[in-house]
Amino acid sequence: MNKRPHEVSTATHLPAERVIRPKTGLVPINFGELWHYRELFAFLAWRDILIRYKQTAIGVLWAVIRPFLTMVVFTVIFGKAAKFPSNGVPYAVMTFAAILPWQFFANALTQGSNSLVASAGMISKIYFPRLIIPSSTVLSGIVDFAISFLLLLGLMFWYQVEFRLHLLLLPLFFIVGFCAALGVSLWLGAMNVKYRDVRHAVPFITRLGLYVSPVGFMSSIVPEKWRLLYCMNPMVGVIDGFRWAILGPKFEPYWPGFWASVVVTAVILVSGAYYFRSTERTFADLI
Amino acid sequence: MSEPVISVRGLGKKYKLGATLSPNTLRDHIAQSAKSLFSQIYGNRQGNSPLPNDARHSTLVTSASRREFWALRDVSFDVQQGEVMGIIGRNGAGKTTLLKILSQITEPTEGEVRIRGRVASLLEVGTGFHAELSGRENIFMNGAILGMTRMEIKRKFDEIVEFAGVDRFIDTPVKRYSSGMKVRLAFAVAAHLEPDILLVDEVLAVGDAVFQKKCLGKMGDVTKEGRTVLFVSHNMSAVQQLCSTGLLIEEGAIAYLGATEKCIDRYLKSASNRQESIVSHAATNDLAVKLHNVTVNGSTNDRQNLPIGCKQLDIIISGSIDRPMPLLLEARIYDLREQCLAFFTPRRVREHFEVLPEGRFCLTESIGLPHLNQGEYILSLYISEYRNQGKSPIRLDKALHLEAEGTPTVTGWVFRQARGNGWMLLPEAEPSSDRDSPTLSATDDRSNNAPREESSTVED
């Protein structure tokens, strides 16, 4: 079922048969098909990157300015005015280490949840695995992330923060963050097709999330008994992980909480994928 | 290889009716649920439905059938390898739904389809085009969306650019392209697809005449290469040219499957069976003009017979206008394959038209007819403004269906359009004395404003 030949078949050899019939119940994810469409996936991500800063005056600088100014504001308000603790690390670096994954998550959410509706034309006119759309959109955010990451390296150099081997663990935490962003995008993107309320909810979620997640402060200032519950927000684990990898042992995460974040992320991702698969059959009719 | 490449069995697709009723936001959803709960409790006593007033007098009775609509029901057919099948039918008959199911865009409600081979569907030209990207980038993007691999696109890139004729602008963002260039580029990409099975939906109706011809030629090549093609179109001459079999869909069910010619005949017959008034075909572009009535040869029916020897159409149009306008009547005559045969434009003949005063008006015009051969013709009327080129406040497209009975010759022979004799019988003329401008008038000279040679280029 659903196997497609990779090359144009000749008349002498007819490829495997494909059956189209109403699907019922849980629809499994067809990884073979996703693999077959990998080039389209790459093209869509590439397109998103190309058009992101087209016809903007300062272009890719936006990827630098936004996290930088957020960092400045948080450093002034939380570090200087409110005098939150920072374990003796420059507050700017401490904040920026969290802004990095948060910004990626928020951008992915904003664009991912809108991606299906923005591709309405394609969805109603052509077939391809719909999962490609939100995932390629989330993936394209990596470019912004990479640019901000360079800024982080600059900041670490400026504040003479020690570069540690822990930094090599960063990709692992990034993957958790990526999965969280993708999972939430799958949920919201699929819901947005039917309920355009999502469009109004997402800016609210990202704005509120910025203060609910430990971006401008350390998660250790949350009282111990609430800590595990706090880590139900998947970004808490990711941000703690980032701080640890960048700033070293002083920021060692609260591990039970970290694993709770990972489990929540996994649940969101898997349930999101299945919700997406079971609603995608109506996308073309509803969008 | 007797096994079909596409086999469709008992296919059906159900849509929920009423876009305004379907809950698009959570709030609507909640409001809707509350309303239907309310009407379940109180509805029986009051005989009310949760529908708004204007929807209540719908002819559908039960609430289930009110909300459901079968776009396709119980459709079964086979397509053999190399077959080129034309799918025809009225708007809303379910043609596009069928293609959408075959190309997996939407899921059937019942039944199943078995497809063997690589499928490419072309439901729209330029799907996935992005205005900000250059022509080059869009070729790759669009190609990937249509299912080509990067290598394939690279290999055909030059060919595509040449076919589209946009090589000078290939690195310009597509948003700076003219709409014609955009369409050409998009079609060029699609035309270089090499699937086993191609599903095409009414995409040839774009671009200028030259490009359309090029597209038709390309489609012809595709069909000659032994690919299987399903081709949805309203362009009957294209269907006839390209397709080996025809599938007629009426109201979601197969009405005819077989030879193209017969299928088209069947469709044209069924399409023209309903009788309405001519004025009901009016489409208004300018609210200042209102039409009240249109009569042709004394009748308001949109299907009329042209009796033997009928030499003119007397058209009377009454209506009212909000401001003084220089209105005039123009007309076109088509054959059933929607090729324009003749154009009637008094503005080219007369110098002056009086400006009609505000209020009621009555336009009368008589169109002289040539000896129309036996067959069916379609008349479109345009109420145009003098000196306002191309602007018609009211159009009556395909408003009148005329069936000419044909003029028997001395031997009793009647020429038929359908037998390939063309659409009119040319009269004999006196040898011309002025050899520089030989005029072969197709018309009688009794009417001043008869359509002349202007439009007699018929390709068939």
Interface residues (C-beta under 8 A of the other chain):
Chain A: R4 P5 V8 S9 A11 L14 P15 A16 E17 R18 V19 I20 R21 P22 K23 E39 L40 F43 R47 L50 I51 K54 Q55 S119 G121 M122 I123 S124 K125 I126 Y127 F128 K194 Y195 R196 D197 R281 T282 A284 D285
Chain B: M1 V5 Y15 N24 T25 L26 R27 H29 Q81 K100 I101 L102 S103 Q104 I105 T106 E107 P108 T109 E110 G111 E112 V113 R114 I115 R116 G117 R118 V119 S121 L123 E124 T127 G128 H130 E132 L133 E137 F140 M141 A144 I145 L146 G147 T149 R150 P173 E194 P195 D196 G226
